[in-house]
Amino acid sequence: MIRKLRMRFVCINMTIVALMLTVIFTMVLHFTQENLERQSQRAMESLLQADRITLGRLGETGQEVQLPYFMVTISPGGDLLATAGGYFDLSDQETVLKMILLAQSSGEDTGLLKGYNLRFQRRTTPFSQTIVFVDVSSQRATMSSLLKSCAVIGLLGMAGFFGISLLLARWAIKPVEKAWNQQRQFVADASHELKTPLTVIMTNAELLQSGGYDRQEQDRFTASILAMTQQMRGLVEGLLELARVDNGAVKTAFTQVDFSELTENALLPFEPVYFEKGLTLTGHVEPGLRVNGSPRHLNQVVDILLDNAAKYSSPAGEVVVEARRQGNHCLLTVASPGDPIRREDLKKIFQRFYRIDTARKMEHSYGLGLAIASSIVSDHDGKIWADSRDGVNTFFVQLPSL
């Protein structure tokens, strides 16, 4: 799929470039042809008026131009009265008369004799008719050379841009490829997470159905089924929340939020939780912090960080929550003592289904909380990151302040 998308990108680019080059070269050839024709027209008009070949400053280049020519004057009866110009062998009367007849039979005062590479112009008076013939071989050679040059430049340009397009395609499709790989990994991880509780549920249900077990064992099977069902419910709710965040549900609920009050209110329900775990929860919240965002989702971010700290803090540890102004931003920090997080894991922990300790997967930890928090913060044009040093793991959330 990614390969096809990349090739489609290259094909579209090459089509656009081919059309642009065709239009550009066509315009160059057209205007060059018009300019050369204009030069020959001016040359013939000048010859008819002045009977000379040096036609000072023809065209737009400002250069002296000399064109090979010859002129003939014919009487009203069709007799050749005079000839001028050394370009053509005027002693060949038959050929000269043939060219004159071709010019006269065209019915136009100016035109082109393609078989002779001559452009002509007639001037008729009551007593005679003068026809000037100007050689356009050099002009046609110029156009032929220009056409070949355009073809070579076009082919080289297309070849060069094809290589550039391949590089651009890899760069442009990289985010799509990353998203595609993340989606595939997401589906695989979600399937794996659901497979384990489903297997446990099926096994315990089959044991209950088979009979031969006393009441105590049956209660144990039922409790196991209930625990796995609750785990699956938590996982599905997390997946649904991620889907809502990805679909832009966060930005639709933006209002002005008192972030100080929101943080203080989020701390209250966690105080008994921390007390039961033997942990200390300390908050330092600067008053008057205001942000533009969704109150429900910002509260969810604080809840996720507090819940994460409660799960993974060292026994009898102190979790410190701080909210303060930092320049044009509000900075929320949640610091808790615990096992140090390796540097390579500090960025990965915000990925979906990523867990540092796989042994915790049965402790209602699905690897979705920090991913949800990261998506919400990103929708608020903020940043979230983590740091681990001196036995303290700290999570930071930076949001634009009002």
C-alpha positions in Angstrom: 0.0 0.0 0.0 2.8 2.4 0.9 4.7 1.4 -2.2 1.7 2.1 -4.4 1.1 5.5 -2.7 4.8 6.4 -3.2 4.7 5.5 -6.9 1.4 7.4 -7.3 3.0 10.4 -5.7 6.0 10.2 -8.2 3.6 9.7 -11.2 1.6 12.8 -10.2 4.8 14.9 -9.8 6.2 13.7 -13.1 2.9 14.4 -14.9 2.8 17.9 -13.4 6.5 18.6 -14.4 5.9 17.2 -17.9 2.9 19.4 -18.4 4.8 22.5 -17.1 7.9 21.8 -19.2 5.7 21.2 -22.3 3.9 24.5 -21.7 7.2 26.4 -21.1 9.0 25.0 -24.1 5.9 25.5 -26.3 5.8 29.1 -25.3 9.5 29.5 -25.9 9.3 28.0 -29.4 6.1 30.0 -30.2 7.6 33.3 -29.2 10.9 32.6 -30.9 9.1 31.6 -34.1 7.1 34.8 -33.9 10.2 36.9 -33.3 12.0 35.3 -36.3 9.0 35.8 -38.5 8.7 39.4 -37.4 12.4 40.0 -38.3 11.9 38.6 -41.8 8.7 40.7 -42.2 10.6 43.8 -41.2 13.4 42.9 -43.5 11.1 42.6 -46.5 9.2 45.8 -45.7 12.6 47.6 -45.4 13.8 46.1 -48.7 10.6 47.1 -50.4 10.9 50.7 -49.2 14.7 51.2 -49.3 15.9 48.5 -51.6 18.8 47.6 -49.3 19.7 44.6 -47.2 21.4 46.2 -44.2 18.3 46.5 -41.9 19.8 48.2 -38.8 18.5 46.8 -35.5 15.9 44.3 -36.5 14.1 42.5 -33.7 14.5 43.0 -30.1 18.1 42.0 -29.6 19.5 45.3 -30.9 21.9 43.6 -33.3 22.6 44.4 -36.9 21.0 41.7 -39.1 21.6 40.8 -42.7 19.3 38.4 -44.5 20.0 36.7 -47.9 17.4 38.0 -50.4 16.6 38.8 -54.0 13.9 41.1 -55.5 12.1 41.0 -58.8 9.9 43.6 -60.6 7.2 42.5 -63.0 5.2 44.5 -65.4 1.4 44.4 -65.5 1.7 42.1 -68.5 3.9 39.6 -66.6 7.2 40.5 -68.1 10.3 40.4 -65.8 11.5 44.0 -65.7 14.3 43.9 -63.1 16.0 41.8 -60.6 18.3 42.6 -57.6 20.3 40.8 -54.9 23.2 38.4 -55.1 21.8 35.6 -53.0 20.2 33.5 -55.8 21.2 32.5 -59.3 18.9 34.9 -61.2 20.2 33.7 -64.5 17.9 30.7 -64.1 14.9 32.5 -65.5 12.7 29.3 -65.4 13.1 28.8 -61.7 12.7 32.5 -61.0 9.4 32.6 -62.9 8.2 29.4 -61.2 8.8 31.1 -57.8 7.0 34.2 -59.0 4.0 32.2 -60.1 3.9 30.3 -56.8 3.9 33.7 -54.9 1.3 35.1 -57.2 -0.9 32.0 -57.1 -1.0 32.1 -53.3 -3.4 35.0 -53.4 -1.6 36.6 -50.4 0.7 39.6 -50.2 3.0 37.7 -47.9 3.7 34.0 -47.4 6.2 31.1 -47.4 7.5 28.9 -50.1 8.4 25.9 -48.1 10.0 24.0 -50.9 12.5 26.8 -51.4 12.8 28.0 -47.8 11.8 31.5 -48.9 9.5 34.0 -47.5 8.0 36.5 -49.9 6.2 39.8 -49.8 4.5 41.6 -52.7 4.0 45.3 -53.4 1.7 46.1 -56.3 1.5 49.5 -58.1 -0.5 50.5 -61.2 2.7 50.2 -63.2 4.5 47.2 -61.7 4.6 44.5 -59.1 7.6 44.0 -56.8 8.2 40.8 -54.9 11.0 40.4 -52.4 12.2 36.9 -51.4 14.0 36.4 -48.1 15.8 33.2 -47.3 14.6 31.6 -44.0 16.9 28.6 -44.0 18.8 30.1 -41.0 15.6 30.8 -39.1 14.4 27.2 -39.7 17.7 25.9 -38.6 17.6 28.0 -35.5 14.1 26.6 -34.7 15.3 23.1 -35.4 18.3 23.6 -33.1 16.1 25.1 -30.4 13.6 22.3 -30.7 16.4 19.7 -30.2 17.8 21.7 -27.3 14.4 21.8 -25.6 14.0 18.1 -26.1 17.4 17.3 -24.6 16.8 19.8 -21.7 13.4 18.3 -21.2 14.6 14.7 -21.1 17.5 15.6 -18.7 15.1 17.6 -16.6 12.6 14.8 -16.4 15.3 12.3 -15.5 16.7 14.6 -12.8 13.3 15.4 -11.4 12.4 11.7 -11.4 15.3 11.1 -9.0 14.3 14.1 -6.9 10.7 12.9 -6.9 11.7 9.5 -5.5 13.5 11.3 -2.6 10.6 13.7 -2.1 8.1 10.8 -2.2 10.0 9.0 0.6 10.0 12.2 2.6 6.4 13.1 1.9 5.0 9.6 2.5 7.1 9.1 5.7 4.4 10.5 8.0 1.7 8.3 6.2 4.0 5.3 6.5 4.6 6.0 10.2 0.8 6.3 10.8 0.1 3.2 8.8 2.7 1.2 10.7 1.3 2.6 14.0 -2.2 1.6 13.0 -1.0 -1.9 12.1 0.8 -2.1 15.4 -2.2 -0.7 17.2 -4.5 -3.3 15.8 -2.0 -6.1 16.6 -1.5 -4.8 20.2 -5.3 -4.4 20.7 -5.9 -7.9 19.5 -3.2 -9.2 21.8 -4.6 -7.3 24.8 -8.1 -8.7 24.1 -6.9 -12.2 23.4 -5.6 -12.9 26.9 -8.7 -12.0 28.9 -10.9 -13.7 26.3 -8.9 -16.9 26.7 -9.2 -16.7 30.5 -12.9 -16.1 30.2 -13.5 -19.0 27.8 -11.4 -21.4 29.9 -13.2 -20.5 33.1 -16.6 -20.7 31.4 -15.8 -24.2 30.0 -14.7 -25.3 33.5 -18.0 -24.1 35.0 -20.0 -25.8 32.3 -18.2 -29.1 32.7 -19.3 -29.5 36.3 -17.6 -31.7 38.9 -16.3 -28.7 40.9 -17.4 -27.6 44.4 -19.0 -24.3 45.2 -15.7 -22.7 46.2 -14.0 -23.5 42.9 -17.0 -22.3 41.0 -16.9 -19.0 42.8 -13.2 -18.7 41.9 -14.0 -19.3 38.2 -16.8 -16.7 38.4 -14.5 -14.2 40.0 -11.9 -14.8 37.4 -14.4 -14.2 34.6 -15.6 -11.0 36.3 -12.0 -9.7 36.7 -11.2 -10.4 33.1 -14.5 -8.8 32.0 -13.7 -5.6 34.0 -10.2 -5.6 32.4 -11.7 -5.8 28.9 -14.2 -3.1 29.7 -11.4 -0.8 30.9 -9.4 -1.6 27.7 -12.4 -0.9 25.4 -13.2 2.3 27.2 -9.6 3.4 26.7 -9.8 2.6 23.0 -13.0 4.5 22.6 -11.5 7.5 24.4 -8.6 7.4 22.0 -10.9 7.3 19.1 -12.9 10.3 20.3 -9.6 12.2 20.8 -8.4 11.3 17.4 -11.7 12.4 15.8 -11.3 15.9 17.2 -13.7 15.7 20.1 -11.3 17.7 22.3 -11.3 21.0 20.3 -15.0 21.1 20.1 -15.3 21.8 23.8 -12.8 24.6 24.2 -13.5 27.4 26.7 -11.5 29.6 29.0 -10.4 27.3 31.9 -9.2 28.2 35.4 -6.3 25.8 35.3 -5.4 26.5 39.0 -8.9 25.6 40.2 -9.0 22.6 37.9 -5.8 21.2 39.2 -6.8 21.7 42.9 -10.1 20.0 42.3 -8.4 17.1 40.6 -6.2 16.5 43.6 -9.1 16.1 46.1 -10.4 12.7 45.0 -6.9 11.2 44.9 -6.1 12.1 48.5 -7.9 9.0 50.0 -6.4 6.8 47.2 -2.9 7.9 48.1 -3.6 7.6 51.8 -4.7 3.9 51.4 -1.5 3.2 49.5 0.6 4.8 52.2 1.7 7.6 49.9 1.8 11.4 50.5 0.2 13.7 48.0 1.5 17.3 48.0 0.2 20.1 45.8 1.7 23.5 45.0 -0.7 25.4 42.7 -0.1 29.0 41.7 -3.4 30.9 41.6 -4.8 32.6 38.5 -3.5 30.2 35.8 -5.9 30.3 32.9 -5.8 28.4 29.6 -8.0 27.9 26.6 -9.1 24.3 26.4 -11.6 21.5 27.3 -12.1 21.3 31.0 -13.1 17.7 30.9 -10.1 16.6 28.9 -7.6 18.7 30.8 -9.0 17.2 34.0 -8.5 13.8 32.4 -4.8 14.6 31.8 -4.3 15.5 35.4 -6.1 12.3 36.5 -4.0 10.1 34.3 -0.8 11.6 35.6 -1.9 11.2 39.3 -3.2 7.7 38.7 0.1 6.8 37.0 2.1 8.2 40.0 -0.1 6.3 42.4 0.5 3.0 40.6 4.2 3.2 40.2 5.5 5.3 43.2 7.8 3.7 45.7 6.1 2.6 48.9 5.7 5.5 51.4 6.8 7.9 48.8 5.7 11.5 48.3 4.1 12.7 45.1 4.5 16.4 44.4 2.2 18.2 42.0 3.1 21.7 41.0 1.3 24.1 38.6 2.9 27.4 37.9 3.4 30.1 35.2 6.4 29.8 32.9 6.6 32.7 30.6 3.6 32.5 28.2 2.8 29.0 29.3 1.4 27.1 32.3 3.6 24.2 33.5 2.2 21.2 35.4 4.6 18.8 36.9 3.9 15.5 38.7 7.0 14.1 40.4 7.0 10.8 42.2 9.8 8.5 43.6 10.1 5.2 41.8 12.2 2.9 39.7 14.2 5.0 37.2 12.9 5.1 33.6 15.6 4.4 31.0 16.4 7.2 28.6 15.2 5.1 25.6 11.8 4.5 27.3 11.2 8.2 28.2 9.8 8.9 24.7 8.2 5.5 24.1 6.0 5.6 27.2 3.6 8.0 25.4 3.0 5.4 22.6 -0.1 3.3 22.7 0.1 0.0 24.5 3.7 0.6 25.5 4.6 -0.6 29.0 8.1 -0.5 30.5 7.3 -3.5 32.8 5.3 -6.1 31.0 4.6 -7.9 34.3 2.2 -5.0 35.1 -0.2 -5.8 32.3 -2.6 -7.7 34.6 -2.7 -4.8 37.0 -5.3 -2.9 35.0 -2.5 -1.1 33.1 -3.2 -1.1 29.3 -0.6 1.3 28.1 -3.2 3.7 26.9 -3.3 6.4 29.7 -0.2 8.3 28.7 -1.1 8.0 25.0 -4.5 9.5 25.7 -2.9 12.3 27.7 -0.4 13.0 24.9 -3.1 13.3 22.3 -5.2 15.6 24.5 -2.2 17.9 25.2 -1.3 17.9 21.5 -4.8 19.0 20.7 -4.3 21.9 23.1 -1.1 23.0 21.3 0.9 21.9 24.3 3.8 19.6 25.0 4.1 16.6 27.4 7.3 14.9 28.3 9.0 12.9 31.1 12.3 13.0 32.9 13.9 10.6 35.3 16.8 11.4 37.6 18.0 10.9 41.2 15.3 8.3 41.8 12.4 10.7 40.9 10.2 10.3 37.8 8.7 13.6 36.7 6.0 14.2 34.1 5.7 17.7 32.5 2.7 19.3 30.8 3.1 22.7 29.1 0.1 24.6 27.9 -0.3 28.1 26.3 -1.6 30.4 28.9 -4.1 33.3 28.5 
